[in-house]
Amino acid sequence: MAAVAAAAGVARGTVYRYFPTRSALLAELAEAAIGAAGDRLAAARLETLDTRSALERAVRALIEGGDAFIVVAREGAGIGSTAYEERLVRPLCMVFERGQGTGEVRSDVSPSFLTHSLLGVLVSVLRASVPLGRDDLVLSTTNVFMDGARGKLRAASASS
């Protein structure tokens, strides 16, 4: 709470006046971050795109949430809430369901597993402060998630 007060340029008592506990502060931050991320996902019109393009847009939308999204994910604040499930998980699950239907996405794991895996990868990358520009971060995260970490096999190795 002291760090929050310092960052906001107010006394610690002022923070406690609005947020009596750390949990109350995190709950309010979670509500705001989930709402903003959900708005960005809805605006991205994921349902109109192929799976890779939809995931690229989704990753971009979530990255734009910045620190608030990272804090909420790291602290687990709001995760599992109705808003989190409806605004973030459901749209991403729908992308994976569509991708499984078209064969663009593996079908041996559930859309929910894929969604939570993507969110986990994204939060980890954002927390690590990887020195990439926003566009490179979006493309790298999407590509590694969709294609895995395995390198492409050389034609010579494939024919052996």
N, C-alpha and C positions, 0 to 999 in steps of 0.2 A: 504494500500500500504506500510505503514511503517513496518507492521508485515511481509509482503512478503519480503521486502528488508532485514530485520533482519534475517529471516530464510534462505535467499539465501546468506547472508554474503556480501551484496553489499550496496552501498549508495542508498537512496531513489531516487535520481536523475537518477541513472542507471536504476532502474525499470521503471521510467517514460519515459526514452529514448526509451525503447522497447515497453512499453504499456502506451500510453498517458492517458488512463482512466482505472478505475476499470472495466468497461464494456468490454474494449478491452482485458484486462487480463483474465477475465472470459470467453470471447468468445474463446480465444486461448486455455485455459485450457479445455473448453467443447469439442472443436474439438479433442484435444489429448485424453481426457478421453473416449469420445464416440468411437473414432477410435480404441483405445486399447481394450475397452470392446467388441466392435463388432468383432474384430479379435479373441478374446478369445471365444466368443459365436460360431463363425464359426468353430473354431478348435475343439469345444466340440462335433460337429456332433450330434446335438440334434435330427435331423430327423431320426436317427438310433435307438432311444431308446423309451421305454415306457414312459408315461407321468411323473411318479414320478422320474424315473432315469434322464430324460431330465431336469426336473426342478432342481434336485439336482446338476447336472452339470452346469446348467445356474446360479444358486445361487453361486456356487463355482467360476465360471468365473467372475461374477460381484464383488464378495468379493475381488478377487485378484486385482481389480482396486484400492482398498484402498482409501486413502484420496481424490484423484482427483475425483473419482466417487461420493463420499459423497458431496464434495463441489459443484460439478456440479448439483447434484440432489437437494441439499438444496437451492442453489441459483436459481434454475430453468434455469440455463444457458444451452442453446442448446436444451432444452426440446421443442419438437414440430418442431425442425429443420428437414430437409429432412434426414440428416445423422442419427439423433436420431431415427426417425421413421423406416428407412430402416435397420439400423445396430442393434438396440436393440429391438424396439417394434415388428417389423415384425417377427423375429425368435421366440420370445416368444408367440406371437399370434398364430403362426402356431402350436406350441406345444399344446396350449389350444384347438385349433380347432380339432387337431387329437385326443386329449383326450376326447373331447365332442363326436366325432364320434365313439369312442370305448366304451363310457360310463364310462370312468375313471374320468371324470370331469363333474360337473353339467352343464346343458345346459340352465338354466333359466337366465343366465347372459352372456353377450358377451365376446368373447376372449379378446377384448380390455379392458374391465372392469377388467377381471382377471389379465391381464398383468400389468396394471397400479396399481392394488392392490398389486400384488407381489412386484413390484418395490418400492412402498410406504412402505410396511412392511420391506423390506430389508434395505432401506435407514434409516428407523427409528431405526432398530436394530443396524446398523453400527454406527449411531450417538450416541447411548446410551452407547457405549463401554461396552457391556455386557461381563462379565468376563468368556468367553468360549474360548476354543481353536478353531482354524479354522474349523476342521472337525465337532466338536460339534455344532458350529454356523451354518454350512451348513445344517446338519441334523435337528437341532431344527427348523430352519427357514422353511425348506422344509416340515417337518412334521406338524408344526402348520398351515402352509398355506394350505396344502392338506387335513388335518384332522380337522382343526379348533381347538379351545381352549377347546372344550368340552371333558371331560374325558370319558373313555370307561365305558359303563354301566356294572354293575355287573350282572352276570347270574341270581342271586336271584332277583335283582330289575327288570330285564327284564321280568321275569316270573310272577311278581305280577300283 
